[in-house]
Amino acid sequence: MDFEQIKQQKTEEINLFLKEFLPEESGKEKVLYEAMNYSVEVGGKRLRPMILLEAYRMFGGKDNAARPFAAALEMIHTYSLVHDDLPAMDNDMYRRGKLTTHAKYGEAMGILAGDGLLNYAFEVMSDAVCEQGINAAKAMGILAKKAGVRGMIAGQTVDLLWTGKPQTKELLDYINERKTSALLCGALMAGAALAGATDAELSVLEQVGVFVGLAFQIKDDILDVIGDESKLGKPLHSDEKNEKNTYVSLMGIEKAEESVRDFSKHAVELLETLPYENVFLKELLWSLCAREY
């Protein structure tokens, strides 16, 4: 099989075990679980859980111990998208070609579904920690910090505060190293931590994640301008509509595309300094600069 076929197979495997960790749709609050599950199951690249699982394998993990953390990470990522789509944030009605959670279930339930996914992610991880011990606790701590007030939420906050105002590239880097890179760093680091990686190795992976995140975000900015709306599953020019500063608005398409290639190259070169190898993971990181959605 070629890379795309293997990637699709891995995506399908993730979709299958994700269902095992989602809440049962029952009880008086059944609509909450329906909204949570809809948000996760509506689709997605499953990039973050895939990276977590591949980092686990790269450092010698061979069983399914990383699955609860991969599922939890996708819940955390999904909650962030649900809240990003809300009227008070980006006010988007479509994601992945389908109605956003608040558009389908109402704004209040959109807020609660996001809250539910974030909290449920930690229920799933804490259960795994009780079974697996110190490495699992370390992985959960990494994801908590990367998703938290000094990580993703910090990036979202600064992004919100500076929307519609002039920005420098340094400020945009600050935002995106937290808003986008943080969960990718968390995916690499948590997967490796579960398999017993050292602190020095985790530090290298953290920097890999920063480069990957910047490449990913710049590519997103490019696709928002020149992408195929049918493949993206959402309207183009949403950044312009929301008065967002982007790498494209700061440096233009050509230099932005060059930056994607450079950051992807730096990420792979740094990954190769580690005394382990995962060919698929390396190709996955490279593929970020060539994606069309």
C-alpha positions in Angstrom: 0.0 0.0 0.0 1.1 3.6 -0.6 1.2 6.3 2.0 -2.4 7.6 1.3 -3.8 4.1 1.6 -2.0 3.4 4.9 -3.1 6.8 6.2 -6.7 6.0 5.3 -6.5 2.6 6.9 -5.2 4.2 10.1 -7.9 6.9 10.0 -10.6 4.2 9.8 -9.0 2.3 12.8 -9.1 5.5 14.8 -12.7 6.1 13.9 -13.6 2.6 15.0 -12.0 2.8 18.5 -13.1 6.4 19.0 -16.7 5.1 19.1 -15.7 2.8 22.1 -14.8 5.9 24.2 -17.8 8.1 23.4 -20.6 8.4 25.9 -23.8 6.4 25.5 -26.7 8.4 24.3 -29.2 7.9 27.1 -30.8 9.5 30.2 -32.5 12.9 30.6 -29.5 14.7 29.2 -29.4 12.4 26.1 -29.3 15.4 23.8 -25.9 16.5 25.3 -24.4 13.1 24.5 -25.9 13.3 21.0 -24.3 16.7 20.4 -21.0 15.6 21.8 -20.9 12.5 19.6 -22.1 14.4 16.6 -19.3 16.8 17.0 -16.7 14.0 17.0 -18.2 11.7 14.5 -19.0 14.4 11.9 -15.5 13.6 10.5 -12.0 15.0 10.4 -8.4 14.0 9.5 -7.7 12.5 13.0 -4.3 14.0 12.6 -3.6 14.5 16.3 -4.6 11.0 17.5 -2.7 9.5 14.6 0.5 11.4 15.5 0.1 10.4 19.2 -0.2 6.7 18.2 2.7 6.9 15.8 4.9 8.6 18.4 4.0 5.8 20.9 5.0 3.2 18.3 8.2 5.1 17.4 9.4 4.8 21.0 8.6 1.1 21.3 4.9 1.0 22.2 3.2 -2.1 20.9 -0.1 -2.5 22.6 -3.3 -0.4 22.7 -2.4 1.5 25.9 -2.2 4.8 23.9 -5.8 4.5 22.5 -7.6 6.2 25.5 -5.2 9.2 25.1 -5.6 9.3 21.4 -9.4 9.4 21.8 -9.2 12.0 24.6 -6.9 14.2 22.4 -9.5 14.1 19.6 -12.2 15.0 22.1 -10.1 18.0 23.3 -9.4 19.1 19.7 -13.1 18.7 18.8 -14.3 20.8 21.8 -11.9 23.6 20.7 -13.5 23.5 17.2 -17.0 23.5 18.6 -16.3 26.6 20.7 -14.3 28.3 17.9 -17.4 28.0 15.6 -19.7 29.7 18.2 -21.2 33.1 17.3 -19.0 34.8 19.9 -15.9 33.4 18.3 -15.7 32.7 14.5 -19.5 32.3 14.0 -19.2 29.5 11.4 -22.2 27.5 10.3 -20.4 24.7 8.5 -17.4 22.5 9.3 -16.3 19.4 7.3 -19.2 20.0 5.0 -21.9 19.6 7.7 -23.6 22.0 10.2 -21.5 23.0 13.1 -22.7 21.8 16.5 -24.3 25.1 17.5 -26.0 25.4 14.1 -27.6 21.9 14.6 -28.3 21.9 18.3 -28.4 25.6 19.3 -25.9 27.9 20.8 -26.4 26.8 24.4 -26.1 23.1 23.6 -23.0 23.9 21.5 -21.4 25.5 24.6 -22.3 22.5 26.8 -21.2 19.9 24.1 -17.8 21.6 24.1 -17.6 21.6 27.9 -18.7 18.0 27.9 -16.1 16.8 25.5 -13.3 18.6 27.4 -14.3 17.1 30.7 -15.1 13.7 29.3 -11.6 13.6 27.7 -10.1 13.7 31.2 -12.5 11.1 32.5 -11.2 8.8 29.8 -7.5 9.6 30.6 -7.9 9.4 34.4 -9.4 5.9 34.0 -6.3 4.9 31.9 -3.9 6.4 34.4 -5.4 4.3 37.2 -4.7 1.2 35.2 -1.4 2.1 33.6 0.5 4.2 36.2 3.3 6.9 36.0 3.8 7.1 32.2 0.1 7.5 31.7 0.0 10.2 34.3 2.8 12.0 32.6 1.0 11.8 29.3 -2.2 13.2 30.8 -0.2 16.1 32.4 1.3 16.9 29.0 -2.0 17.1 27.3 -3.5 19.1 30.1 -0.8 21.8 29.8 -0.8 21.9 26.0 -4.6 22.3 26.0 -4.7 24.7 28.9 -4.3 28.3 29.8 -0.6 28.5 28.8 -1.1 26.5 25.7 -4.1 26.4 23.3 -6.4 28.6 25.3 -3.6 31.2 25.6 -3.3 31.3 21.9 -7.0 31.6 21.4 -7.1 34.4 23.9 -4.4 36.5 22.3 -5.9 35.8 18.9 -9.2 37.1 20.1 -7.7 40.2 21.7 -5.8 41.1 18.5 -8.5 40.4 16.0 -9.0 43.4 13.7 -5.7 45.0 14.9 -2.4 45.2 13.1 0.0 42.3 14.0 3.6 41.5 13.5 4.9 38.1 12.4 6.3 37.6 16.0 2.9 38.1 17.5 1.3 35.8 15.0 4.0 33.1 15.7 3.2 33.6 19.5 -0.5 33.0 18.8 -0.1 30.0 16.5 2.6 28.3 18.6 0.0 28.0 21.2 -3.3 27.9 19.3 -2.2 25.4 16.8 1.2 23.9 17.7 0.3 23.2 21.3 -1.9 20.2 20.6 0.5 18.8 18.0 3.3 19.1 20.5 1.0 17.3 23.0 0.3 14.5 20.5 4.0 13.8 19.9 5.0 14.2 23.6 2.2 12.3 25.2 2.6 9.3 22.8 6.3 9.2 23.4 5.8 9.6 27.2 3.5 6.6 27.3 6.3 4.5 25.8 8.8 5.8 28.3 10.7 8.5 26.4 13.2 10.6 28.4 12.7 14.3 29.2 15.4 15.2 26.7 13.6 13.2 23.9 10.3 14.9 24.9 12.0 18.3 24.5 13.1 17.5 21.0 9.6 16.3 20.1 8.1 19.5 21.6 10.2 21.6 19.1 9.2 19.2 16.3 5.6 19.9 17.2 6.1 23.7 17.1 7.5 23.5 13.6 4.7 21.1 12.5 2.0 23.4 14.0 3.4 26.5 12.3 3.5 24.6 8.9 -0.1 23.4 9.5 -1.5 26.8 10.4 0.2 28.6 7.5 -1.2 26.0 5.1 -4.6 26.5 6.6 -4.2 30.3 6.0 -3.3 29.6 2.4 -6.2 27.2 1.8 -8.6 29.7 3.3 -7.7 31.9 0.3 -7.1 29.5 -2.6 -8.4 26.2 -1.4 -11.3 24.1 -2.9 -14.4 24.8 -0.8 -15.9 21.4 -1.6 -12.8 19.6 -0.2 -12.4 22.0 2.8 -16.0 21.5 3.8 -16.4 25.2 4.9 -16.6 28.5 3.1 -13.4 30.3 1.9 -12.2 33.7 3.2 -13.5 33.2 6.7 -10.3 34.8 8.1 -11.0 37.9 6.0 -14.6 37.9 7.1 -13.6 37.7 10.8 -10.8 40.3 10.4 -8.1 37.8 11.3 -4.5 38.5 10.6 -2.8 35.6 8.9 0.5 34.6 7.4 -1.0 35.2 4.0 -2.1 38.7 4.8 1.3 39.5 6.3 3.7 37.9 3.7 1.6 36.9 0.7 0.9 33.5 -0.8 4.3 32.8 -2.3 6.3 33.4 0.9 3.7 31.7 3.0 4.1 28.5 0.8 7.8 28.7 1.2 7.4 28.9 5.0 5.3 25.8 5.0 8.0 23.9 3.2 10.7 25.3 5.5 8.9 24.5 8.7 8.0 21.0 7.5 11.7 20.4 6.6 12.9 21.6 10.0 10.4 19.3 11.7 11.5 16.2 9.8 15.2 17.0 10.2 14.8 17.4 14.0 12.8 14.2 14.2 15.6 12.4 12.5 18.1 13.4 15.2 16.3 10.9 17.6 17.7 7.4 17.8 14.4 5.9 16.7 12.5 5.8 13.4 9.0 5.8 12.2 8.8 6.2 8.4 5.1 6.7 8.4 5.2 9.5 10.9 7.9 11.2 8.9 5.8 11.0 5.7 2.8 12.2 7.7 4.6 15.4 8.8 5.8 16.0 5.2 2.3 15.6 3.9 1.1 18.6 5.8 2.7 20.9 3.2 1.1 19.2 0.3 -2.5 18.8 1.6 -5.5 20.3 -0.2 -7.9 20.4 2.8 
